[in-house]
Amino acid sequence: MLLDYLFLAAVLIKLAIDLNGIMTETKKISEGDINHTIATEHMISPSRELGLYINNIREGFSGAIEERLKSERLKTELITNVSHDIK
């Protein structure tokens, strides 16, 4: 019975450590470091899944930003070309 409690305590401590790590890493992403990835290799199941979900959201967001920048560059290039043709 004591071993069960010790095992449960160890799992809960590991979950708390993993969640604290996810919070720290997510803060970096929220502060603008969109290329930052949460390392999930050594996390246990619920924490690992949450970290992977956040990484997937980050990848989607990063892709959307890249598309937006590409669109803005093409728009600027079009305006420049039209302006040049008008002159």
MIBAFI-411718 format. One record per residue (C-alpha): residue number from 0; residue in three letters; x, z, y. Coordinates in nm, 2 decimals, decimal comma. Example, Ala and Ser with C-alpha at 12.3 -4.5 7.8 and 13.67 -1.06 7.14 Angstrom:
# residues 2
[pt 0; "ALA"; [1,23; 0,78; -0,45]]
[pt 1; "SER"; [1,37; 0,71; -0,11]]
# end
This chain:
# residues 87
[pt 0; "MET"; [0,00; 0,00; 0,00]]
[pt 1; "LEU"; [0,28; 0,08; 0,24]]
[pt 2; "LEU"; [0,45; -0,25; 0,17]]
[pt 3; "ASP"; [0,12; -0,42; 0,26]]
[pt 4; "TYR"; [0,12; -0,25; 0,60]]
[pt 5; "LEU"; [0,48; -0,33; 0,65]]
[pt 6; "PHE"; [0,42; -0,70; 0,57]]
[pt 7; "LEU"; [0,12; -0,71; 0,80]]
[pt 8; "ALA"; [0,32; -0,54; 1,08]]
[pt 9; "ALA"; [0,60; -0,80; 1,03]]
[pt 10; "VAL"; [0,36; -1,09; 1,05]]
[pt 11; "LEU"; [0,19; -0,95; 1,36]]
[pt 12; "ILE"; [0,53; -0,90; 1,53]]
[pt 13; "LYS"; [0,63; -1,25; 1,44]]
[pt 14; "LEU"; [0,30; -1,39; 1,58]]
[pt 15; "ALA"; [0,35; -1,19; 1,90]]
[pt 16; "ILE"; [0,71; -1,33; 1,94]]
[pt 17; "ASP"; [0,60; -1,68; 1,87]]
[pt 18; "LEU"; [0,31; -1,66; 2,12]]
[pt 19; "ASN"; [0,54; -1,52; 2,38]]
[pt 20; "GLY"; [0,78; -1,81; 2,32]]
[pt 21; "ILE"; [0,49; -2,06; 2,36]]
[pt 22; "MET"; [0,38; -1,90; 2,68]]
[pt 23; "THR"; [0,74; -1,92; 2,82]]
[pt 24; "GLU"; [0,78; -2,28; 2,72]]
[pt 25; "THR"; [0,43; -2,38; 2,84]]
[pt 26; "LYS"; [0,52; -2,23; 3,18]]
[pt 27; "LYS"; [0,82; -2,46; 3,21]]
[pt 28; "ILE"; [0,59; -2,76; 3,14]]
[pt 29; "SER"; [0,33; -2,64; 3,39]]
[pt 30; "GLU"; [0,61; -2,60; 3,65]]
[pt 31; "GLY"; [0,68; -2,98; 3,63]]
[pt 32; "ASP"; [0,93; -3,02; 3,35]]
[pt 33; "ILE"; [0,71; -3,27; 3,16]]
[pt 34; "ASN"; [0,99; -3,37; 2,92]]
[pt 35; "HIS"; [1,02; -3,01; 2,79]]
[pt 36; "THR"; [0,92; -2,97; 2,43]]
[pt 37; "ILE"; [0,82; -2,65; 2,25]]
[pt 38; "ALA"; [1,04; -2,59; 1,94]]
[pt 39; "THR"; [0,80; -2,51; 1,66]]
[pt 40; "GLU"; [1,03; -2,53; 1,36]]
[pt 41; "HIS"; [1,06; -2,15; 1,31]]
[pt 42; "MET"; [0,71; -2,05; 1,40]]
[pt 43; "ILE"; [0,45; -1,94; 1,15]]
[pt 44; "SER"; [0,12; -2,13; 1,10]]
[pt 45; "PRO"; [-0,12; -2,05; 1,39]]
[pt 46; "SER"; [0,16; -2,04; 1,65]]
[pt 47; "ARG"; [0,32; -2,36; 1,51]]
[pt 48; "GLU"; [-0,01; -2,55; 1,53]]
[pt 49; "LEU"; [-0,07; -2,43; 1,89]]
[pt 50; "GLY"; [0,28; -2,54; 1,98]]
[pt 51; "LEU"; [0,23; -2,88; 1,82]]
[pt 52; "TYR"; [-0,10; -2,93; 2,00]]
[pt 53; "ILE"; [0,06; -2,85; 2,34]]
[pt 54; "ASN"; [0,35; -3,09; 2,26]]
[pt 55; "ASN"; [0,09; -3,36; 2,18]]
[pt 56; "ILE"; [-0,09; -3,30; 2,51]]
[pt 57; "ARG"; [0,25; -3,31; 2,69]]
[pt 58; "GLU"; [0,33; -3,65; 2,53]]
[pt 59; "GLY"; [-0,01; -3,79; 2,63]]
[pt 60; "PHE"; [0,03; -3,67; 2,98]]
[pt 61; "SER"; [0,39; -3,80; 3,00]]
[pt 62; "GLY"; [0,26; -4,14; 2,88]]
[pt 63; "ALA"; [-0,02; -4,14; 3,14]]
[pt 64; "ILE"; [0,23; -4,07; 3,42]]
[pt 65; "GLU"; [0,46; -4,35; 3,30]]
[pt 66; "GLU"; [0,17; -4,59; 3,30]]
[pt 67; "ARG"; [0,07; -4,48; 3,65]]
[pt 68; "LEU"; [0,42; -4,53; 3,78]]
[pt 69; "LYS"; [0,44; -4,87; 3,62]]
[pt 70; "SER"; [0,11; -4,96; 3,78]]
[pt 71; "GLU"; [0,22; -4,84; 4,12]]
[pt 72; "ARG"; [0,55; -5,04; 4,10]]
[pt 73; "LEU"; [0,36; -5,36; 4,01]]
[pt 74; "LYS"; [0,12; -5,30; 4,29]]
[pt 75; "THR"; [0,40; -5,26; 4,54]]
[pt 76; "GLU"; [0,58; -5,57; 4,40]]
[pt 77; "LEU"; [0,25; -5,77; 4,44]]
[pt 78; "ILE"; [0,21; -5,66; 4,80]]
[pt 79; "THR"; [0,57; -5,75; 4,87]]
[pt 80; "ASN"; [0,53; -6,09; 4,72]]
[pt 81; "VAL"; [0,21; -6,17; 4,90]]
[pt 82; "SER"; [0,35; -6,05; 5,23]]
[pt 83; "HIS"; [0,66; -6,27; 5,17]]
[pt 84; "ASP"; [0,43; -6,57; 5,09]]
[pt 85; "ILE"; [0,22; -6,52; 5,41]]
[pt 86; "LYS"; [0,53; -6,52; 5,63]]
# end
